[in-house]
Amino acid sequence: MSAVAASRVFETADPAGAVVIAAEVCAGHDGAAELVVRLRHENGALGTVALDPQTGFDLMRAAGAGRLEALVGRAWLEILEGL
């Protein structure tokens, strides 16, 4: 990769870190619903965060999301800052 191409990749890289790639409601170990958020980190690694119902609702409000699909593509740290 040339220095110019590498520079362009760096300039367009997402500095926000992890990005939400999916979100769904699943049954937790105690049977209560959980919000499961799947993340892709800037290094390509995948991760999962399971949130209890109240935290899940708080996260949705902080993100201004009325539907789970509205979380997809959002920077995880940006959403957390709203909590």
Contacts in CASP RR format, 6 or more apart in sequence:
PFRMAT RR
TARGET T0000
AUTHOR 0000-0000-0000
METHOD contacts of the structure
MODEL  1
MSAVAASRVFETADPAGAVVIAAEVCAGHDGAAELVVRLRHENGALGTVA
LDPQTGFDLMRAAGAGRLEALVGRAWLEILEGL
1 9 0 8 1.000
13 42 0 8 1.000
14 42 0 8 1.000
14 75 0 8 1.000
16 75 0 8 1.000
16 76 0 8 1.000
16 77 0 8 1.000
16 78 0 8 1.000
17 41 0 8 1.000
17 42 0 8 1.000
17 75 0 8 1.000
17 76 0 8 1.000
17 77 0 8 1.000
18 39 0 8 1.000
18 40 0 8 1.000
18 41 0 8 1.000
18 42 0 8 1.000
18 47 0 8 1.000
18 75 0 8 1.000
18 76 0 8 1.000
18 77 0 8 1.000
19 39 0 8 1.000
19 40 0 8 1.000
19 73 0 8 1.000
19 74 0 8 1.000
19 75 0 8 1.000
19 76 0 8 1.000
20 37 0 8 1.000
20 38 0 8 1.000
20 39 0 8 1.000
20 71 0 8 1.000
20 72 0 8 1.000
20 73 0 8 1.000
20 74 0 8 1.000
20 75 0 8 1.000
20 76 0 8 1.000
20 79 0 8 1.000
21 38 0 8 1.000
21 39 0 8 1.000
21 40 0 8 1.000
21 46 0 8 1.000
21 72 0 8 1.000
21 73 0 8 1.000
22 37 0 8 1.000
22 38 0 8 1.000
22 72 0 8 1.000
23 35 0 8 1.000
23 36 0 8 1.000
23 37 0 8 1.000
23 38 0 8 1.000
23 68 0 8 1.000
23 69 0 8 1.000
23 71 0 8 1.000
23 72 0 8 1.000
24 35 0 8 1.000
24 36 0 8 1.000
24 68 0 8 1.000
25 33 0 8 1.000
25 34 0 8 1.000
25 35 0 8 1.000
25 36 0 8 1.000
25 68 0 8 1.000
26 33 0 8 1.000
26 34 0 8 1.000
26 36 0 8 1.000
26 50 0 8 1.000
27 33 0 8 1.000
27 34 0 8 1.000
28 34 0 8 1.000
28 50 0 8 1.000
32 52 0 8 1.000
32 53 0 8 1.000
33 53 0 8 1.000
34 50 0 8 1.000
34 51 0 8 1.000
34 52 0 8 1.000
34 53 0 8 1.000
35 50 0 8 1.000
35 51 0 8 1.000
35 53 0 8 1.000
35 55 0 8 1.000
35 56 0 8 1.000
35 59 0 8 1.000
35 60 0 8 1.000
35 68 0 8 1.000
36 48 0 8 1.000
36 49 0 8 1.000
36 50 0 8 1.000
36 51 0 8 1.000
37 48 0 8 1.000
37 49 0 8 1.000
37 50 0 8 1.000
37 51 0 8 1.000
37 59 0 8 1.000
37 71 0 8 1.000
37 76 0 8 1.000
38 46 0 8 1.000
38 47 0 8 1.000
38 48 0 8 1.000
39 46 0 8 1.000
39 47 0 8 1.000
39 48 0 8 1.000
39 49 0 8 1.000
39 76 0 8 1.000
40 46 0 8 1.000
40 47 0 8 1.000
41 47 0 8 1.000
51 59 0 8 1.000
58 83 0 8 1.000
59 79 0 8 1.000
59 80 0 8 1.000
59 83 0 8 1.000
60 66 0 8 1.000
60 68 0 8 1.000
60 71 0 8 1.000
62 79 0 8 1.000
62 80 0 8 1.000
62 82 0 8 1.000
62 83 0 8 1.000
63 70 0 8 1.000
63 71 0 8 1.000
63 74 0 8 1.000
63 79 0 8 1.000
63 82 0 8 1.000
64 70 0 8 1.000
65 71 0 8 1.000
65 74 0 8 1.000
71 79 0 8 1.000
END
